Amino acid sequence: MNILLHPTYFPNIAHFVAIAKAKEVVFEMHDNFLKQTYRNRCYIYGANGKLALNIPVIHTQKNRQKYRDVKVFNAEKWQSNHWKSLLSAYRTSPFFEYYEDDLKPLFTEKVDFILDFNLRCFEIICECLQLELKTYHTKVYENTLEGVNDFRHLVNAKKETIHSFKPYTQVFESKHGFISNLNILDLLFNEGPNALNYLESQTLK
C-alpha cells in the first residue's frame, strides 16, 4: 500500500499506524500552510493530562503561504521549552533514556523551515522504530492522486476521527486514564522496541 501524507511535527499514532502498514510514503510538499493543524503541533501526556506542543512560525502578509516556505520563529526558544516538557512528561518512562541521545539534537540544533524540521523528525523516529521505508515527495499539488491512499486528512487537528486504539501503559494513566492518539514519542518512550509491533497490530477507521 502506498500512502500520501502531510509531514507533521512528531506524527501521532494514527499517522504511524498508516505508515507502518505502507510500502511507500509520499509526502505532500506543495500545499498551503494552514493554522491549527499537526503541521506545527503535537500532543504529549503531561502530569496534568493532554498537553499541546506548538512550534511558533512566522506568518507573512500574504493570504496564502506555501508550507515549504514557512519559517520557524526561534525568538521564543521553543526548542528548549519543548525539551523541558518532554523531560517532565517522560523521563520516568521505561525507554526515555534509550532514545534520548537520538532525539535531543532536534531540540538543540538551529531550525529554519518547519517542513524541513518535520521531515527530519520523521527520519529520526523511523530510525528509533527500526522502520525502513521508501519515501517520495510530490512534484505539484493535486486534489487527487492515482495509485495512493490519501491520508492527508490526518493533518487536521480540529476535525479528528476518534480511533479505538488498544491501550498501552502510560506514565500518568493512574491520574487521567489512557489518552489515545498522542504523538509517536508517547508510544516510543512507553513501549520501546515493541512500538512497531503495536502500530502494525492497530487499524484505522
N, C-alpha and C positions, 0 to 999 in steps of 0.2 A: 504494500500500500504506500503510495506517495501522498504526502500531505503538504498543505500550504498554510503558513503561519506568519503572524507578525512577530518580530523579535521583541521580547518583553524583558523587564527587569526581574531577574530570577523567576522564570516561568512557574506558574502554580501547578498543582498536581494534575489538573485537567489537561493542561498543555503537555505534561510529560507522560501521561497515560497515552495520549495520541502519538507522541514522539516514540515511545518505547515499542509501539506496535508498527511503526513505519519502517519502510526500507530506505526511503529517501525523504528529506525535508527540504522544502522550497521556502525560502524566506522572502516575504514581501518587502521590497526595497524602495518602492516608488509611490507610496501612499502619502496623503497629507497627515500632519501631526494633529491629533485630537486630544483635548483635555479629558481628564477623568477616565483614563484607560490604564491598562497594565504596561503601557509603553514606558512610563516613568514611575510606576507604583508597584509595590508588593506588600503582602501581609505576613506578619510573623505572629507567634504566640508568646506574648509577654506575660509578666506576673499579673497584670490586670486584664488579661484577655487578648482579643484580637487587636493588633497594632499595625497601623499603616506606616510604611517607609516610603517617602516621596522624594524623588530626585528633582530639585528645582531646575527649571530650564529657562532660557532666555527667549521671550516671545518678541517677534518683530512686529512692526506696524502693519504688515501685510495681513489680509484676511486669511490667506492660506499659506502655510509654510510646509515645505516638504520635510517629512520625518528625518530623512538623511542629513538635512541641513540644520537641524535643531541643536544648538549648543547648550551645554550644561552651565548653570550659574554656580560657580565654585566659591563665590564670596561667602556663602552660607556655611561652609565647612561641613557639608552634608555627609561626606565620606566618613569623617571622624565620628559624627553623631550616629550614623547607621551602624558602624562597627561597635560602638559602645552599646547600642540597643541589642545587637546580636550577642554580644558578650553577656549582657544582663539576662537575656532570654534563654541562652543555650549553653553557657559554659558548664552547667551541671549535667547536660545531656550526655548519653553514653559515648557519642562519637565526635563531639565537637573538636577535641584536641587532635583527633585523627585527620581532620580535614583543614584545620586552622591555618597551617602554613601554605596550603594551596590557595586559600581564599583571601587571606589578609592583603596581598598585593593589590587586589581590586579596590581596596579602601585606602591605599597609601600612594599609589601612582596616579599622576595627573590624568584627568578625564576631560576631553574636549567635546566630543559629539555623543549624544545619548545613544544613537543607533549603534555606533561602533562599540560603545561600552557594553550594551546589551548582548551583542554578538560575542564579545569576549567572556562575559559571564556565562553564556551558554556553553562555550567551549570548555571552560574550566569545570562546569558541572558535569558535562559529558565525560571528562577525564575522571572525575571523582566517582561517577557511576560505573566507569569502565564500559561506557556505551559507545560503540563505534557506529557512525552514521555517515552517509553521503549527504552533503548539504549543497544546495544551489541557491542562487539569488535570481529574483525576477529581473527581466530586462526593461519592462514597461509595466504600467499599472493596467490591469484588466479586471472587469467586474466578475467574469467567469473564466476559468482556465480548464482546458481539456486534460483529462488523464490524471487529475489530482483530486483528493478530497479536501475541500476548502474548510479549514478550521480558523479562518481569520476572525470569526465572531468571538472566539475565546478571549480576544483582547479587551472586550467590553467589561469594565468593572461594575458598571451600574445596571446592566441588563444580563446578569449572570444566571445561567441554568443551575439549579440545585442538583448536585451529583451525590449519589449514595455510595461514597467510597467507604471501604472497610476501615474501621477504626484501628489505629496503631497507638502505641504508648507515646504520650506527650508529656513534657516536663511539668506543666501546670494543670493537667487534666483533673487532678483531685479538687482544684478550685473552681474550674469553669467547664469541665467536661471536655469531650472530644470536639475539636474545631476542624471541620473538613476543608479541603481545597486551599490550604495555605501555600506559601511558595515552597519550592522544591527543597530549600535548605532545612525546613522543619522536618521533612521526611528523612533527609540525609543525616542530620545530626541525631535523630532518634533511632533510625533503623540501620544506618551504616551500609555495609555490603549487601544487606538484604533489600535495600531500597529498590533496586532494579526488579527483583522478583516481585515485590509488591506492585510496582507500576504495571508490570506485564499481566498481573492477575486481575486488574481492575477494568471496568468497562465504562465508556462514556454514554450518556443519554443522547 
